[in-house]
Amino acid sequence: MAAKLGLSMARVSLAWMLSKRYVIAPIVGCTSPDHVREAAAAPDVSLSPETIRELEELYVPHVKTGAF
């Protein structure tokens, strides 16, 4: 999907997260200046409802394990 949109996977995933009303404070780990730039640019990406649907169709939920 990122290649189709001409964006990085990080930017698309952050844009998707920001499209969700229940995500109010995503925690982003940045280990380089490029990561910071990608994170800062994500709010400028507007994903269409169709793109969001396509992204969510690919997701397979995982069973929680451990002491959570």
C-alpha positions in Angstrom: 0.0 0.0 0.0 2.8 2.4 0.8 4.4 1.8 -2.6 1.1 2.3 -4.3 0.7 5.7 -2.5 4.4 6.7 -3.1 5.0 7.0 0.7 7.0 5.2 3.3 5.4 2.4 5.3 6.1 4.4 8.5 4.2 7.5 7.1 1.2 5.4 6.0 1.0 3.5 9.3 1.2 6.7 11.3 -1.4 8.4 9.0 -3.7 5.4 9.5 -3.3 5.6 13.3 -4.0 9.3 13.2 -7.2 8.6 11.3 -8.6 6.8 14.3 -10.5 9.0 16.8 -9.5 6.7 19.7 -5.8 7.2 19.2 -5.0 10.3 21.1 -1.3 9.9 21.8 0.6 7.5 19.6 4.0 6.5 21.0 6.6 6.7 18.2 10.1 5.4 18.6 12.6 7.4 16.6 16.2 6.3 16.3 17.3 8.7 13.6 16.4 12.2 12.2 14.7 10.5 9.2 12.3 8.7 11.6 11.5 12.1 13.2 10.8 13.6 9.8 8.6 10.7 8.8 6.6 11.0 12.0 6.2 14.8 11.6 5.0 14.4 8.1 2.3 11.8 8.8 -0.4 14.3 9.8 -0.1 15.8 6.3 -1.2 12.5 4.7 -4.9 12.2 4.1 -5.9 8.6 3.5 -9.2 8.0 1.7 -11.9 5.8 3.3 -11.2 3.2 0.6 -7.4 3.2 1.4 -8.2 2.8 5.1 -10.5 -0.1 4.4 -7.9 -1.8 2.2 -5.3 -1.4 5.0 -7.6 -2.8 7.6 -8.6 -5.8 5.4 -4.9 -6.9 5.5 -4.8 -6.9 9.3 -5.0 -10.2 11.1 -5.6 -9.9 14.8 -3.2 -11.7 17.1 -4.1 -13.5 20.3 -2.7 -11.7 23.4 -0.2 -13.7 25.3 1.6 -13.1 28.5 0.5 -11.2 31.6 -1.5 -8.5 29.9 
